[in-house]
Amino acid sequence: MKFDHVQGSIVATVTPFHDDGSVNFEGLTQLLERQIAAGTDAILVLGTTGESSTMTHEEDDAVVAHALKTINGRVPVVVGSGSNCTATQVQNAKRYQAMGADGLLLITPYYNKTNAEGMYHHFADVADAVEIPCILYNVPGRTGCSIPVSVVERLAKHPNIAAIKEASGDMSYAMKIAHCIGPDFALYSGNDDITIPLLAIGGSGVISVYANVMPKECHEIVTEFLHGDREKALAQHLRYLQVMNDLFLEVNPIPVKTAMNLMGLNVGPMRLPLYEMSGDAKRKLEATMREAGLL
């Protein structure tokens, strides 16, 4: 399915593991079917929430292949293809395009970082090498660097760069790049708690952690807002805001996998260095989930 300016909820799906740490492909099938049944508009695999940083290349490819086979064109599939090595990011992008991905999520170069011109080419070289749409991923809290506004402006004009996932949480930054939004360049919130504000400045949706827990509600918040029922969307957003916030009581995806296991979705453990949620934080998350009717 073509990724063509998707509007709505794009779930950044977790990768379920067995107790021994191996990928639980049967569990992955169940999670993907649950998302589609709830109306999720697109599915991202191998994102931060999917723990791809602790998976082997063989496991990455197996998860992508399984997701593509299971989803079978019913919704677009976006694959996290990022690396702090541009050549590796190009290789990943080409491989996932060949496997049938509908879009690619490309991250800023973490650890080594770069200057503005290097940042531009880190993304543009990938977009030049493939034919499917690319989404920029700005998440300085993870990578230690942000995409300069001037670079976003340049990249937004690239015919194969379709969007940005803006996950800095900085509304001032989001406002500075909002003028780049148009028919060929979309803005997605990378933070569930500010989805409504980003929609208000022209955003097209959210690439969501929260949607792993409440996919139907996440889809409804975005679609109601985009269809003009802003009061209803805001009320729904505020109703579940504490759930969204508590999914970040500890580093993602520790809380969301904990929440899903509490709900009986059986996504299994995290891989080290991620570890089980601390007692106080888990109790707070459980209380919030009970109040929201999830337990």
C-alpha positions as CSV (number, residue, x, y, z in Angstrom):
1,M,0.0,0.0,0.0
2,K,1.3,3.4,-0.9
3,F,2.3,5.7,1.9
4,D,0.7,8.9,0.6
5,H,0.4,11.6,3.3
6,V,-1.3,9.3,5.8
7,Q,-3.5,11.1,8.2
8,G,-4.3,9.6,11.6
9,S,-2.6,7.3,14.0
10,I,0.6,5.5,13.1
11,V,1.4,3.1,15.9
12,A,5.1,2.6,16.8
13,T,4.6,-1.0,17.6
14,V,6.5,-2.9,20.3
15,T,8.3,-6.1,19.4
16,P,7.0,-8.9,21.6
17,F,9.6,-11.3,23.0
18,H,9.3,-14.8,24.6
19,D,10.6,-15.2,28.1
20,D,14.0,-16.3,26.7
21,G,14.3,-13.0,24.8
22,S,13.6,-14.4,21.3
23,V,11.1,-12.7,19.0
24,N,7.5,-13.9,19.5
25,F,6.2,-13.9,16.0
26,E,2.8,-15.3,17.0
27,G,2.4,-12.5,19.5
28,L,3.4,-10.0,16.8
29,T,0.7,-11.3,14.5
30,Q,-1.9,-10.8,17.3
31,L,-0.7,-7.2,18.0
32,L,-0.8,-6.3,14.3
33,E,-4.3,-7.7,13.9
34,R,-5.4,-5.8,17.0
35,Q,-4.1,-2.6,15.5
36,I,-5.9,-3.0,12.2
37,A,-9.1,-4.0,13.8
38,A,-9.0,-0.8,15.9
39,G,-8.6,1.4,12.8
40,T,-4.9,2.3,13.1
41,D,-4.0,4.1,9.9
42,A,-0.4,2.8,9.5
43,I,2.1,0.7,11.4
44,L,5.7,1.4,12.2
45,V,8.0,-1.5,13.0
46,L,11.6,-1.3,14.2
47,G,11.1,2.1,15.8
48,T,12.5,3.1,19.2
49,T,9.5,1.4,20.8
50,G,10.3,-1.8,18.9
51,E,13.7,-2.2,20.5
52,S,15.5,-2.6,17.2
53,S,18.7,-1.2,18.8
54,T,19.1,-4.5,20.7
55,M,18.0,-6.8,17.8
56,T,20.3,-8.4,15.2
57,H,20.0,-7.5,11.6
58,E,18.6,-11.0,10.9
59,E,15.9,-10.4,13.6
60,D,15.1,-6.9,12.1
61,D,14.6,-8.4,8.7
62,A,12.5,-11.3,10.1
63,V,10.2,-8.8,11.9
64,V,9.8,-6.7,8.8
65,A,9.1,-9.7,6.6
66,H,6.6,-11.0,9.1
67,A,4.8,-7.7,9.5
68,L,4.5,-7.2,5.7
69,K,3.2,-10.7,5.2
70,T,0.7,-10.4,8.1
71,I,-0.6,-6.9,7.1
72,N,-0.7,-7.8,3.4
73,G,-1.4,-4.3,2.2
74,R,-4.3,-3.5,4.5
75,V,-2.5,-0.5,5.9
76,P,0.9,1.1,5.1
77,V,3.9,-0.3,6.8
78,V,6.7,2.1,7.7
79,V,10.1,0.6,8.7
80,G,12.6,2.2,11.0
81,S,15.8,2.2,8.9
82,G,18.0,4.6,10.8
83,S,21.6,4.5,11.8
84,N,24.3,7.0,12.9
85,C,26.2,5.7,9.9
86,T,24.8,7.2,6.7
87,A,26.0,4.3,4.5
88,T,24.3,1.8,6.8
89,Q,21.1,3.8,6.7
90,V,21.2,3.7,2.9
91,Q,21.8,0.0,2.9
92,N,18.9,-0.6,5.4
93,A,16.6,1.6,3.3
94,K,17.3,-0.2,0.1
95,R,16.8,-3.6,1.8
96,Y,13.5,-2.7,3.3
97,Q,12.3,-1.1,0.1
98,A,13.1,-4.4,-1.7
99,M,11.2,-6.3,1.0
100,G,8.1,-4.3,0.3
101,A,8.0,-1.5,2.9
102,D,5.7,1.4,2.1
103,G,7.8,4.1,3.9
104,L,11.0,4.6,5.9
105,L,11.7,6.3,9.2
106,L,15.2,7.9,9.2
107,I,16.8,9.1,12.4
108,T,19.4,11.8,13.1
109,P,23.0,10.6,13.5
110,Y,23.3,9.8,17.2
111,Y,26.6,9.8,19.2
112,N,28.8,11.0,16.3
113,K,26.3,13.8,15.5
114,T,27.3,16.2,12.7
115,N,27.1,19.7,11.3
116,A,24.2,21.2,9.3
117,E,25.5,20.1,5.9
118,G,26.3,16.6,7.2
119,M,22.8,16.4,8.6
120,Y,21.3,17.4,5.3
121,H,23.2,14.7,3.4
122,H,22.5,12.1,6.1
123,F,18.9,12.2,5.0
124,A,19.1,13.4,1.4
125,D,21.5,10.6,0.4
126,V,19.0,8.0,1.6
127,A,16.1,9.7,-0.1
128,D,18.1,9.8,-3.3
129,A,18.8,6.1,-3.1
130,V,15.2,4.8,-2.7
131,E,11.8,5.4,-4.3
132,I,9.5,5.1,-1.3
133,P,8.7,8.0,1.0
134,C,11.1,8.9,3.8
135,I,10.1,10.4,7.2
136,L,12.6,12.4,9.1
137,Y,12.8,11.6,12.8
138,N,13.8,14.4,15.2
139,V,14.2,13.2,18.7
140,P,17.1,15.1,20.4
141,G,16.4,13.5,23.8
142,R,17.5,10.2,22.3
143,T,20.2,11.3,19.9
144,G,21.8,14.3,21.4
145,C,21.2,16.4,18.3
146,S,18.3,18.1,16.5
147,I,17.7,18.8,12.8
148,P,18.3,22.5,12.3
149,V,15.3,24.4,11.1
150,S,17.2,25.4,7.9
151,V,17.9,21.8,7.2
152,V,14.3,20.8,7.6
153,E,13.4,23.6,5.2
154,R,15.8,22.2,2.6
155,L,14.8,18.5,3.1
156,A,11.1,19.4,2.9
157,K,11.6,20.3,-0.7
158,H,13.1,16.9,-1.6
159,P,10.6,15.0,-3.7
160,N,11.1,11.8,-1.7
161,I,11.0,13.2,1.8
162,A,7.4,13.0,2.8
163,A,7.2,14.1,6.4
164,I,8.9,14.7,9.8
165,K,8.2,12.9,13.1
166,E,8.8,15.8,15.5
167,A,9.6,14.3,18.9
168,S,11.5,17.1,20.6
169,G,8.5,18.2,22.6
170,D,9.5,21.7,21.7
171,M,6.4,23.6,20.4
172,S,8.6,26.6,19.5
173,Y,10.6,24.3,17.2
174,A,7.5,22.8,15.8
175,M,6.1,26.3,15.0
176,K,9.3,27.2,13.2
177,I,9.0,24.3,10.8
178,A,5.2,24.5,10.4
179,H,5.5,26.6,7.3
180,C,7.1,23.6,5.6
181,I,3.8,21.7,5.8
182,G,2.0,21.2,2.5
183,P,0.7,18.6,0.1
184,D,4.1,17.0,-0.2
185,F,5.4,17.3,3.4
186,A,3.5,16.3,6.5
187,L,4.1,16.8,10.2
188,Y,3.5,14.0,12.7
189,S,3.7,14.4,16.4
190,G,6.2,12.1,18.0
191,N,4.9,12.9,21.5
192,D,1.4,11.6,22.4
193,D,0.8,14.3,25.0
194,I,1.1,17.2,22.4
195,T,-0.7,15.5,19.5
196,I,-3.6,18.1,19.6
197,P,-1.3,21.2,19.6
198,L,0.7,19.8,16.6
199,L,-2.6,19.0,14.8
200,A,-3.6,22.6,15.5
201,I,-0.6,24.0,13.5
202,G,-1.2,21.7,10.5
203,G,-0.1,18.3,11.6
204,S,-1.4,15.2,10.0
205,G,-1.4,12.8,12.9
206,V,0.8,11.0,15.5
207,I,3.4,8.3,15.4
208,S,2.3,6.9,18.7
209,V,3.4,4.8,21.7
210,Y,0.0,5.3,23.4
211,A,-1.7,3.5,20.4
212,N,-0.1,0.3,21.5
213,V,-2.4,0.4,24.6
214,M,-5.5,2.2,23.3
215,P,-5.4,2.0,19.4
216,K,-9.0,2.9,18.8
217,E,-9.0,5.9,21.1
218,C,-5.7,7.2,19.5
219,H,-7.2,6.9,16.0
220,E,-10.4,8.6,17.1
221,I,-8.6,11.6,18.7
222,V,-6.8,12.4,15.4
223,T,-9.6,11.7,13.0
224,E,-12.2,13.6,15.1
225,F,-9.8,16.6,15.1
226,L,-9.1,16.4,11.4
227,H,-12.8,16.0,10.6
228,G,-13.6,19.2,12.4
229,D,-14.9,17.9,15.8
230,R,-12.1,19.6,17.7
231,E,-14.0,19.8,21.0
232,K,-14.6,16.1,21.1
233,A,-11.0,15.3,20.1
234,L,-9.7,17.5,22.8
235,A,-12.0,16.0,25.4
236,Q,-10.9,12.5,24.5
237,H,-7.2,13.6,24.5
238,L,-7.5,15.1,28.0
239,R,-9.4,12.2,29.3
240,Y,-6.5,9.9,28.5
241,L,-3.7,12.3,28.9
242,Q,-2.5,10.8,32.2
243,V,-2.2,7.4,30.5
244,M,-0.1,8.9,27.8
245,N,2.1,10.6,30.3
246,D,2.5,7.6,32.5
247,L,3.7,5.6,29.5
248,F,6.9,7.7,29.9
249,L,7.4,7.3,33.7
250,E,10.5,5.5,32.7
251,V,12.3,5.2,29.4
252,N,10.2,3.9,26.5
253,P,9.3,1.1,25.9
254,I,9.6,-0.1,29.5
255,P,6.2,1.4,30.7
256,V,4.3,0.5,27.5
257,K,5.4,-3.1,27.5
258,T,4.6,-3.2,31.3
259,A,1.1,-1.8,30.5
260,M,0.5,-4.3,27.7
261,N,1.5,-7.2,29.9
262,L,-0.8,-6.0,32.7
263,M,-3.6,-5.9,30.0
264,G,-2.9,-9.6,29.1
265,L,-1.4,-8.8,25.7
266,N,1.7,-10.8,26.7
267,V,4.4,-8.9,24.9
268,G,7.1,-10.3,27.2
269,P,10.2,-8.7,28.6
270,M,12.5,-6.0,27.4
271,R,16.1,-6.7,26.3
272,L,18.9,-5.3,28.4
273,P,19.9,-2.6,29.1
274,L,16.1,-2.0,29.4
275,Y,14.9,-3.7,32.6
276,E,11.6,-4.3,34.4
277,M,9.8,-1.2,35.7
278,S,10.5,0.0,39.2
279,G,7.9,-0.7,41.9
280,D,6.7,2.9,42.6
281,A,6.4,3.7,38.9
282,K,4.6,0.5,38.1
283,R,2.1,1.1,40.9
284,K,1.4,4.6,39.6
285,L,1.0,3.2,36.1
286,E,-1.4,0.5,37.3
287,A,-3.5,3.1,39.2
288,T,-3.8,5.3,36.1
289,M,-4.8,2.3,34.0
290,R,-7.5,1.3,36.4
291,E,-8.9,4.8,36.5
292,A,-8.9,4.7,32.7
293,G,-10.8,1.4,32.7
294,L,-7.9,-0.6,31.2
295,L,-7.6,-3.0,34.1
